Amino acid sequence: MGIRYLKNSEIDVNAWDKCISESFNGNIYALSWFLDLICDTWDALVEDDYLSVMPLITRRYLGRDIIYDHGFAGELGIFSRTPINVDKTALFIMAIPNRFRYYRIVLNKYNPLDEKETPHTSKRRFELDLIKPYYKLAGDFDPGIRQKLNLATARGMSFIKGLSPNDMIMFIIEKNIPVDKNIRINNYRLLRTIMAGLIRYNSGEICGVYNQHNDLASAGLFAFAKNNINLLFQVTSPEQNQDFPHLFLIDRFIEKYAETNTTLSFGIPVNPAATLPFAGFGARESTIAVITRNDLPFYIRCFRLSRDL
């Protein structure tokens, strides 16, 4: 097995995307066009003739090259056409060039680690298989969730899909919804770019919930790839929280895609103000590994390494 480090300009994006599409664990985060949307620079580790690949999101920090985890790319790591064992995971990690004295990489759930050999932390994730009919899925909801959904219905909430990127941006601005500063900068340029790109590639949709006065109360951005749907971002009007439109949106989305061979994945939301009881919808919890290295000089480590979006 030969693993090469390739700069972005050296990557064959057609072969790359073919690998991701044919990988047993491929997801939207690793597709070349999605990586191009969310970051300025990404490089890669490539095994043989694109048998397996590992994207590396890079940037310059105080004159040093670092690899960081991106808030809009929930799970990266190794993607492969063949099963991945602990040895392959270890070989890819060891192949990260030594000049990257700092990295933080969130692996995907199919990247096994030898916990004794590879120090790491864990990140929570939730998944809900949507293959069952809606009434069976709803039967697994917590009683508290069902009670809140009944209240949202009684207060005239309605679900709609096909919102535009501008609809969501104006909603955030007009309702003064708190979001991460990295989303606000440059007039929400990153969020606009991601939403427009997902729509352009027919790989996502923006759904919303309106109240009885026909005012937008909550909106969510969903991304589609293979048999997976990822909730990337959700915002809710603070003045509507007591009517639970954020829960109503998830419930209506589950109903819409029930009885399909898809899995709805909830990462930890990009929006730090968002709180969703994922397990309350019957989603199963698991963890994924986060590998980190920080061998930067002390005077640099004194600065806070931010997770830029």
C-alpha positions in Angstrom: 0.0 0.0 0.0 1.4 3.4 -1.0 0.0 6.6 0.5 1.0 9.9 -1.1 0.5 13.4 0.1 -1.0 15.6 -2.7 -1.4 19.3 -2.8 -4.8 20.5 -4.0 -3.5 21.3 -7.5 -2.2 17.7 -7.8 -5.5 16.0 -7.0 -7.4 14.4 -9.9 -10.9 15.6 -8.8 -12.7 13.2 -11.1 -10.9 10.2 -9.7 -11.4 11.7 -6.2 -15.1 12.1 -6.5 -15.4 8.6 -8.1 -13.6 7.2 -5.1 -15.9 9.0 -2.6 -19.0 7.9 -4.6 -17.9 4.3 -4.7 -16.6 4.2 -1.1 -18.7 2.2 1.3 -18.4 5.1 3.8 -18.6 8.0 1.4 -20.4 11.2 2.6 -21.1 14.6 1.2 -18.4 16.3 3.4 -15.6 14.6 1.4 -16.8 15.4 -2.2 -14.4 17.8 -3.9 -17.0 20.4 -4.8 -18.3 20.5 -1.2 -14.8 20.9 0.2 -14.3 23.7 -2.3 -17.4 25.4 -1.0 -16.4 25.4 2.7 -12.7 26.2 2.6 -10.0 28.0 0.7 -7.5 25.2 0.8 -7.6 21.4 1.2 -5.0 18.8 0.4 -5.1 15.0 0.6 -3.6 11.7 1.3 -4.2 9.2 -1.5 -3.6 5.5 -1.4 -2.5 3.9 -4.7 -4.8 4.9 -7.6 -7.4 6.6 -5.5 -8.3 3.3 -3.7 -8.6 5.2 -0.5 -8.4 8.9 0.3 -8.2 11.3 3.2 -9.0 15.0 2.8 -6.9 17.5 4.9 -8.4 21.0 5.4 -5.4 23.3 5.7 -4.6 26.9 6.4 -1.7 29.2 7.5 -1.7 30.1 11.2 1.0 32.5 12.5 3.3 31.5 9.7 2.7 27.7 10.2 0.7 25.2 8.1 -2.0 23.5 10.2 -4.8 21.1 9.5 -8.1 21.9 11.2 -11.6 20.5 11.5 -14.3 22.6 9.8 -17.6 23.3 11.4 -19.5 22.4 8.3 -17.7 19.1 7.6 -18.9 16.9 10.4 -16.9 13.8 9.6 -13.9 13.4 7.3 -11.1 10.9 7.8 -10.4 8.0 5.5 -12.8 7.0 2.7 -12.2 3.7 0.9 -13.6 1.3 -1.6 -12.4 -1.5 0.7 -12.9 -2.2 4.4 -10.8 -0.1 6.7 -9.0 -1.7 9.7 -7.0 -0.3 12.5 -3.7 -0.8 10.6 -4.9 1.3 7.6 -6.1 4.0 9.9 -2.8 4.1 11.6 -0.9 4.2 8.3 -2.9 7.2 7.1 -2.3 9.1 10.3 1.4 8.4 10.1 1.4 9.6 6.5 0.4 13.1 7.5 3.5 15.2 6.7 5.5 16.1 9.7 5.5 19.8 8.7 1.9 19.9 10.0 2.9 20.4 13.7 -0.8 21.0 14.5 -3.8 19.1 13.3 -7.3 18.3 14.5 -9.2 15.8 12.4 -12.6 14.4 13.0 -12.7 10.8 11.6 -15.8 9.1 10.4 -17.4 6.2 12.2 -15.8 3.6 9.8 -12.2 4.6 10.8 -11.3 2.2 13.6 -8.5 3.1 16.0 -6.2 1.2 18.3 -7.1 3.2 21.3 -3.8 2.3 23.1 -1.7 3.3 20.2 -3.5 6.4 18.9 -4.5 9.1 21.5 -7.8 10.7 20.6 -10.9 12.2 22.1 -14.5 11.4 21.2 -17.3 13.4 19.6 -21.0 12.6 19.9 -23.2 12.0 16.9 -26.8 10.8 16.4 -28.4 8.9 13.6 -32.0 8.0 12.7 -32.8 5.3 10.1 -35.9 6.4 8.2 -36.9 3.1 6.6 -39.8 2.6 8.9 -43.3 4.1 8.3 -43.7 7.4 10.0 -46.2 6.1 12.6 -43.6 3.6 13.8 -40.8 6.2 13.9 -43.1 8.6 15.8 -43.9 5.8 18.2 -40.3 5.9 19.3 -40.4 9.6 20.2 -40.1 10.5 23.9 -43.5 11.4 25.4 -42.1 14.9 26.1 -41.3 15.4 22.4 -44.8 14.2 21.4 -46.4 16.6 23.8 -44.4 19.5 22.4 -45.2 18.5 18.8 -48.9 18.5 19.7 -48.6 22.0 21.1 -46.8 23.2 18.0 -49.5 21.7 15.8 -52.2 23.3 18.0 -50.5 26.7 17.6 -50.8 26.5 13.8 -47.2 25.6 12.8 -46.8 24.6 9.2 -43.9 23.0 7.3 -42.6 24.1 3.9 -39.5 23.1 1.8 -37.7 25.0 -0.8 -36.7 28.2 1.0 -34.1 30.3 -0.7 -30.6 31.1 0.8 -31.7 34.7 1.1 -34.8 33.6 3.1 -32.6 32.1 5.7 -30.1 34.9 5.8 -32.8 37.6 6.2 -34.5 35.5 8.8 -31.3 35.4 10.9 -30.7 39.1 10.5 -34.3 40.3 11.1 -34.8 38.1 14.1 -31.3 38.9 15.5 -30.7 35.1 15.9 -27.3 34.5 17.6 -25.0 32.5 15.4 -21.2 31.8 15.5 -19.2 34.8 14.6 -17.5 32.9 11.8 -20.9 32.6 10.1 -21.7 36.3 10.5 -18.5 37.6 9.0 -18.4 38.9 5.4 -22.2 39.3 5.3 -22.8 35.5 5.8 -20.8 34.8 2.7 -19.8 31.2 3.7 -23.3 30.2 4.6 -24.7 31.8 1.4 -22.0 29.9 -0.6 -22.8 26.5 1.0 -26.6 26.9 0.6 -26.3 28.0 -3.0 -23.8 25.2 -3.8 -25.9 22.5 -2.3 -28.9 23.7 -4.3 -26.9 24.0 -7.5 -25.6 20.4 -7.2 -29.1 19.2 -6.3 -27.7 17.9 -3.0 -29.6 19.9 -0.4 -32.7 21.8 0.5 -33.7 24.5 3.0 -36.9 23.8 5.0 -38.8 26.1 7.2 -41.7 26.2 9.7 -44.1 29.2 9.7 -46.4 30.2 12.6 -50.1 30.9 12.4 -49.3 34.5 11.4 -47.3 33.2 8.4 -44.0 34.4 9.9 -40.9 32.1 9.6 -40.2 30.6 13.0 -37.4 28.1 12.2 -35.3 27.0 9.2 -33.0 24.1 8.6 -30.4 23.3 6.0 -30.2 19.6 5.0 -27.5 18.0 2.7 -28.0 14.8 0.8 -25.5 12.2 -0.4 -25.9 8.5 -1.2 -28.3 7.2 1.4 -27.5 9.9 4.0 -29.2 13.1 5.0 -27.2 15.5 7.2 -28.7 18.4 9.2 -26.0 21.0 8.6 -27.6 24.0 10.2 -30.7 25.1 12.0 -31.9 28.4 13.4 -35.0 29.4 15.3 -36.5 32.7 16.2 -35.9 33.3 20.0 -39.4 34.7 20.4 -40.9 31.4 19.0 -38.9 29.0 21.1 -41.9 28.4 23.4 -43.9 27.1 20.5 -41.2 24.5 19.6 -41.0 25.2 15.8 -37.5 23.7 15.8 -38.9 20.3 17.0 -41.8 20.6 14.6 -39.4 21.1 11.7 -37.5 17.9 12.5 -40.7 16.0 12.9 -42.1 17.1 9.6 -38.8 16.3 7.9 -38.9 12.8 9.3 -42.4 12.3 8.1 -41.5 13.6 4.6 -38.6 11.1 4.2 -40.1 8.1 6.2 -40.1 4.8 4.4 -37.0 5.7 2.4 -33.7 3.9 2.6 -32.0 6.9 4.1 -30.4 7.8 7.4 -30.8 11.2 9.0 -27.6 12.3 10.7 -27.4 14.9 13.4 -23.9 16.2 14.2 -23.4 18.7 16.9 -25.0 21.8 15.4 -22.8 24.5 13.9 -25.1 27.1 15.6 -24.0 27.1 19.3 -27.4 28.5 20.3 -29.2 25.5 18.8 -30.3 22.7 21.1 -32.1 19.7 19.8 -32.9 16.5 21.9 -31.8 14.2 19.1 -32.3 11.1 21.2 -35.8 12.2 21.9 -36.6 11.5 18.3 -35.4 8.0 18.6 -32.0 8.7 17.1 -29.2 6.4 18.3 -26.1 7.9 19.8 -22.6 6.9 18.9 -19.1 8.5 19.0 -16.4 9.2 16.5 -12.8 9.8 17.1 -11.0 13.1 17.0 -7.2 12.9 16.5 -5.1 15.9 17.5 -1.5 16.9 17.4 -0.1 20.1 18.8 3.7 20.4 18.6 3.7 24.1 17.8 6.3 26.2 19.6 5.2 27.4 23.0 4.9 31.0 22.0 2.4 30.0 19.3 0.5 27.7 21.6 -0.1 30.6 23.9 -2.5 31.9 21.3 -5.9 30.3 20.9 -6.2 28.1 17.9 -9.6 28.9 16.6 -11.8 26.5 14.7 -12.5 28.8 11.7 -15.4 27.9 9.5 
